[in-house]
């Protein structure tokens, strides 16, 4: 079972701050895609983050457990690498508000994967929570049958579910394999291991041409930079610290607040928000509540 740890006021403070930062990520992804392709956005996001973390690698090089390098790579791929591309691809057909709502599935995947691979245990209440979450996610994916009505096409929404599954796996990896490792080292090496190859690949695309010719390139680049520095670097460090201070499920509960922030940005950006969106989101969050309550 996941060990019990005291949830203090500072842990709740971290939870709120991370939720606010990550809640803005979906609108930033949307604005970044105005000029850049999903692959370019993913590479930029990971590349900028790896460069930002490089001084940390140099400073802590003697403290890094290099023999566990591939575990760091796995944490980086599941926690940032794969989701960065999946969200970018998905949000070409999914509105930012719906993306934020579907992202709320992370704690549910955390529980499922924890039970399968890390023996964290299940109960009737937790199973009910899982079912409630999948009912909400299914409603978002299928009701209305298309982007015009719901802001989501099923296939692209499914990509977000895969991304949240990756997040859930990453949370468990951090909780079970990096209990004594500094959060800054976890973040830095995880991103550095995947960000540098991504940055190299970026320059095999038409990135420079887009940067020079697209009229929205500057604003899209600014969105990527903000997304990378705040939504990826700063928030990831805080998140890993939160998971270490508490537990995997509490750490992933940032998704209680993220969809609310994403919903607010969606409304501000004139996205269509219907009753079914709210109802589906509540089903997902109710499922998360049942899991945490147990």
C-alpha positions in Angstrom: 0.0 0.0 0.0 1.1 3.6 -0.5 2.6 4.8 2.8 0.7 7.4 4.8 2.3 10.8 5.1 1.0 13.9 6.8 -0.5 16.4 4.4 0.6 19.8 5.8 -0.4 23.3 4.7 2.7 23.7 2.6 1.8 20.6 0.6 -1.7 22.1 -0.1 0.0 25.4 -1.1 2.2 23.5 -3.6 -0.9 21.7 -4.9 -2.7 24.9 -5.7 0.3 26.7 -7.3 1.1 23.7 -9.5 -2.6 23.4 -10.5 -2.7 27.1 -11.5 0.5 26.8 -13.6 -0.5 23.5 -15.3 -4.1 24.7 -15.8 -2.7 27.4 -18.1 -0.7 24.9 -20.1 -3.6 23.9 -22.4 -4.3 27.5 -23.6 -0.5 28.0 -24.1 -0.4 24.8 -26.2 -3.3 26.1 -28.3 -1.5 29.5 -28.9 1.8 27.7 -29.7 0.1 25.6 -32.4 -0.9 28.8 -34.3 2.5 28.9 -35.9 4.2 25.6 -35.1 3.4 22.0 -35.9 2.8 19.5 -33.1 6.2 17.9 -33.5 7.9 21.3 -33.5 6.0 22.3 -30.4 6.9 19.1 -28.6 10.6 19.4 -29.5 10.7 23.1 -28.6 9.0 22.4 -25.2 11.4 19.6 -24.3 14.5 21.4 -25.8 13.9 24.6 -23.9 13.3 22.7 -20.7 16.5 20.7 -21.1 18.6 23.8 -21.7 17.0 25.5 -18.6 17.9 22.4 -16.5 21.5 22.0 -17.9 23.1 24.2 -15.1 21.5 21.8 -12.5 23.1 18.8 -14.2 26.5 20.5 -14.0 26.0 21.6 -10.4 24.8 18.2 -9.1 26.8 16.0 -11.4 28.6 14.3 -8.5 25.3 13.5 -6.7 23.5 12.0 -9.7 23.2 8.2 -9.6 24.3 7.7 -13.1 23.8 3.9 -12.8 20.1 4.7 -12.7 20.2 6.8 -15.8 17.7 4.7 -17.7 15.2 5.0 -14.9 15.6 8.7 -15.2 15.0 8.4 -18.9 11.8 6.4 -18.3 10.6 9.0 -15.8 11.3 11.7 -18.4 9.6 9.9 -21.3 6.5 9.1 -19.3 6.3 12.3 -17.4 7.1 14.7 -20.2 8.5 13.3 -23.4 5.6 11.3 -24.7 2.8 13.5 -23.3 4.4 16.7 -24.8 3.8 15.3 -28.3 0.5 13.6 -27.6 -1.1 16.8 -26.2 0.3 18.8 -29.1 -1.1 16.5 -31.7 -4.4 16.1 -29.8 -5.0 19.8 -29.4 -5.1 20.3 -33.2 -8.6 18.8 -32.9 -9.4 19.1 -29.2 -10.2 22.5 -27.5 -8.0 23.6 -24.6 -10.8 23.3 -22.0 -11.7 19.8 -23.0 -8.0 18.9 -22.9 -7.9 20.2 -19.4 -10.9 18.1 -18.4 -9.5 14.9 -19.9 -6.2 15.5 -18.1 -8.1 14.9 -14.9 -7.9 11.2 -15.6 -4.3 11.2 -14.3 -5.1 10.2 -10.6 -7.2 7.4 -11.9 -4.5 6.0 -14.1 -2.1 6.5 -11.1 -4.2 4.2 -9.0 -4.7 1.6 -11.7 -1.0 1.4 -12.6 0.0 1.5 -9.0 -2.2 -1.5 -8.3 -1.0 -3.4 -11.3 2.7 -2.8 -11.0 3.4 -1.5 -7.5 0.9 -3.4 -5.3 -0.9 -0.3 -4.0 -4.2 -2.2 -3.6 -7.8 -1.6 -4.6 -11.1 -1.3 -2.7 -14.7 -1.2 -3.7 -14.7 2.6 -3.3 -11.7 3.0 -5.5 -13.1 0.8 -8.2 -16.3 2.9 -8.1 -14.1 6.0 -8.5 -12.3 4.5 -11.5 -15.7 3.6 -13.1 -17.0 7.2 -12.5 -13.9 8.6 -14.1 -14.2 6.5 -17.2 -17.9 7.4 -17.5 -16.9 11.1 -17.6 -14.1 10.6 -20.0 -16.3 8.5 -22.3 -18.9 11.3 -22.3 -16.3 13.8 -23.4 -14.9 11.5 -26.1 -18.1 10.4 -27.7 -21.1 12.6 -26.9 -22.0 14.7 -29.9 -19.7 12.8 -32.2 -17.5 15.6 -33.4 -15.4 18.7 -32.7 -18.2 21.2 -33.6 -20.5 20.0 -30.8 -18.1 19.0 -28.1 -14.7 20.5 -29.0 -13.2 17.0 -29.3 -12.8 14.3 -31.9 -12.7 10.8 -30.3 -9.3 9.7 -31.7 -7.5 12.8 -30.6 -9.2 12.8 -27.2 -8.0 9.2 -26.8 -4.4 10.5 -27.3 -4.9 12.7 -24.2 -6.0 9.6 -22.3 -2.8 7.9 -23.3 -0.8 10.9 -22.2 -2.6 10.8 -18.8 -1.7 7.1 -18.5 1.9 8.1 -19.0 1.6 10.7 -16.3 0.1 8.1 -13.9 3.1 5.8 -14.6 5.6 8.6 -14.1 4.0 9.5 -10.7 4.4 5.9 -9.5 8.0 5.7 -10.8 8.9 8.8 -8.8 7.1 7.6 -5.7 8.7 4.2 -5.7 12.2 4.6 -7.2 13.2 8.2 -6.3 12.2 8.5 -2.7 15.5 9.9 -1.5 16.6 11.8 -4.7 16.4 15.5 -4.8 13.4 16.7 -6.9 15.6 19.1 -8.8 17.9 16.2 -9.9 14.9 14.1 -10.9 13.5 16.9 -13.1 16.8 18.0 -14.6 18.1 14.6 -15.6 14.7 13.4 -16.8 14.3 16.3 -19.1 18.0 16.5 -20.2 18.0 12.9 -21.3 15.2 13.5 -23.7 15.3 17.2 -24.4 18.7 17.4 -26.2 17.7 14.8 -28.8 14.4 16.6 -29.3 16.2 19.9 -29.8 18.5 18.3 -32.4 15.5 16.8 -34.2 13.8 20.2 -34.2 16.3 21.6 -36.6 15.6 18.9 -39.1 12.1 20.4 -39.6 11.2 23.7 -41.2 11.3 25.4 -37.8 13.7 28.2 -38.9 11.6 28.9 -42.0 8.4 29.1 -39.9 10.2 31.4 -37.4 11.2 33.8 -40.2 8.0 33.8 -42.3 5.0 33.1 -40.1 3.3 36.3 -38.9 2.4 34.7 -35.5 5.7 33.0 -35.0 6.9 35.5 -32.3 3.7 35.2 -30.2 3.7 31.4 -30.6 7.4 31.2 -29.6 6.6 33.3 -26.5 3.8 30.9 -25.6 6.2 27.9 -25.9 8.8 29.6 -23.7 6.3 30.4 -21.0 4.9 26.9 -21.3 8.4 25.4 -21.0 9.8 27.5 -18.2 6.7 27.7 -16.0 4.6 24.8 -17.1 7.4 22.3 -17.5 10.5 23.3 -15.6 9.2 25.1 -12.5 6.0 23.2 -12.1 7.8 19.8 -12.6 10.3 20.6 -9.8 7.4 21.6 -7.5 5.4 18.5 -8.5 8.2 16.0 -7.8 8.7 17.7 -4.4 5.0 17.4 -3.7 5.0 13.7 -4.5 7.9 13.1 -2.3 6.3 15.0 0.6 3.0 13.3 0.3 2.2 10.3 -1.9 1.5 9.5 -5.6 -2.3 9.9 -5.5 -2.3 13.2 -3.6 0.4 14.5 -5.9 -1.6 13.7 -9.0 -4.7 15.4 -7.4 -3.5 18.7 -8.9 -6.1 17.7 -11.5 -8.9 18.7 -9.1 -8.1 22.3 -9.9 -6.4 22.2 -13.3 -9.7 21.7 -15.3 -11.3 24.7 -13.6 -8.4 26.9 -14.7 -8.4 25.4 -18.2 -12.2 25.9 -18.3 -11.8 29.6 -17.4 -9.2 30.1 -20.2 -11.5 28.3 -22.6 -14.4 30.6 -21.8 -12.1 33.6 -22.1 -10.9 32.3 -25.5 -14.6 31.9 -26.6 -14.6 28.1 -26.8 -18.0 26.4 -26.7 -18.7 25.1 -23.2 -21.9 23.0 -22.8 -23.7 21.3 -19.9 -22.3 18.0 -20.9 -18.7 19.3 -20.5 -19.4 20.3 -16.9 -21.3 17.1 -16.1 -18.5 14.9 -17.6 -15.9 16.8 -15.7 -17.8 16.4 -12.5 -18.0 12.6 -13.1 -14.2 12.5 -13.5 -13.5 14.6 -10.5 -16.0 12.7 -8.4 -14.1 9.5 -9.3 -10.9 11.2 -8.2 -12.6 12.2 -5.0 -13.7 8.6 -4.2 -10.2 7.4 -4.8 -8.6 10.0 -2.5 -11.3 9.6 0.1 -10.5 5.9 0.4 
